[in-house]
Amino acid sequence: MKNFSVFDILGPVMIGPSSSHTAGAARIGKIAKELAKDSFYKVTFYLHGSFAKTYKGHGTDKALVAGILGMDPSDEKIRNSLEIAKEKGIDIEFIEENLGYVHPNTAKVVFHYKNEDSFYIIGSSVGGGNVIITNINGTEIEFTGNYSTILIKYKDKKGIISKISTILSNHDMNIANMKVTRDNKIATMLVELDNPLEDHTIKEISALDEILYITGINPI
Amino acid sequence: MFNTGSELIKLCKEQKKKISQIVIDKEMENSGLKYEELIEKMKKILVTMKESAQYSLDKEVISVSKLTGGNAKKVEDYKNNHKTICGKLLNSAMAMALSTSEVNASMGKIVAAPTAGASGILPAALFTVKERLQLSDDDLVLGLFTAAGIGEIVVKNATVSGAEGGCQAECGVASAMAAAAVVELAGGSVEASLNAASFSIINVMGLVCDPVAGLVEFPCSIRNASGVANALISADLALAGVKSFVPFDEVVEAMYKVGKLMPESLKETAQGGVADTKTGREAWKRL
């Protein structure tokens, strides 16, 4: 059974009014922003279930936007995030949509770039400010953002897991959780770590021949 | 390590420790923090709780939507100037619960405990027994660990999300956490703490989440006031020796099942309950 810290239960220290609809939403936004490339000019938020029905009343819209601007759930500027996004010239769009069989508090966050490229994540706010990210650009995964997290896609071959874990161990990083799945010879690995993540660790892993994609974030 | 109430009782018995100590041991092991560091971190939680529980007692704090507010001050003034029905203790507790709720609804800073919608209950219960039992803030910090232990069991086995389980999962669990902490602070046994937690959830089993206009305001703040009362009477029942016929773990399971049985309209979608009334619908239109 997954372990919780006392500060998951008594926390977050946050700006109201709703831990699931405000604090959790801010965390989904911030995790999305950390995973996305910068220089996006527009962000579209698809809101599902209770998020869709009550986002204005709970300040879910302000919180999601605060998140993609990099604010934490305890940031007193959350209430002004829509204006701040406008000042920064970022287009914001909210669309109520049925995202299928997902948690009632789910958002799909899509970042748009000038070259018509886009990037998305899907995340659910599961209560008390806790979130689960379930999809990154089409890759189904599951992580909470409570740990340093690395997502890696690679051509499946014997020994890769061992190479990656050796690099992590050489960088003095302890693996808290690790999950590997495979689809059509492409493996997806999700690693949660007890230690802060540094760029050179990611760089060293990405230098392995078989790596197709790697991204990492620190706890949010 | 514990995942259930019965495991928690077993650990407390084996190691002859209070719930708070078992929770602190577990947190130290998992986080790598030293005892003093952990206590220091929890003290900061208590400080934010204290500020929010007192902030609206002497001023009218109105919500961002401007629909509600000012009730904490009303109850505080009433307590100070009238005989009251329930006496100073309960009225003071309700005023503090309303205060945190109003800070929350005005997009101010609070501690989710376990959620923001139910954030008024635990601080109000703790600061009420602080005065009643002449406790220190350090004692209350230990109470926070007890409360967190109860909350963790519910999160692991059920839910604390209104969207998933209704208000019983938010305010009901907040009251359960508070009741267990109050019992320990009053010198009650581990079993009594869990009995108190059971009573709190049983008392509001089936309670729907029906925020008017989708806002965490009405009836949420009123339910924080009744939630602290629920916690305090549950603690007294347990301290008096009343036992829950159904044990805590099964009460949590029942609460979870009831939550699943509730239609979506009664789970934080603002489509049912008092949200779906003439006045409730009109309020939504006005926003």
Interface residues (C-beta under 8 A of the other chain):
Chain A: M1 K2 N3 F4 S5 V6 F7 D8 I9 L10 G11 P12 V13 M14 I15 G16 P17 S18 S19 S20 H21 T22 A23 G49 S50 K53 T54 K56 G57 H58 G59 S74 E76 I78 R79 H103 P104 N105 V126 G127 G128 G129
Chain B: M1 N3 V23 E27 N30 S31 K41 M42 K44 I45 T48 S63 V64 S65 V103 N104 A105 S106 M107 G108 K109 I110 V111 A112 A113 P114 T115 A116 G117 S119 L122 L144 F145 A147 A148 G149 G151 E152 V155 K156 T159 V160 S161 G162 A163 E164 A169 M177 P211 A213 G214 L215 V216 E217 E264 K267 E268 T269 A270 Q271 L287
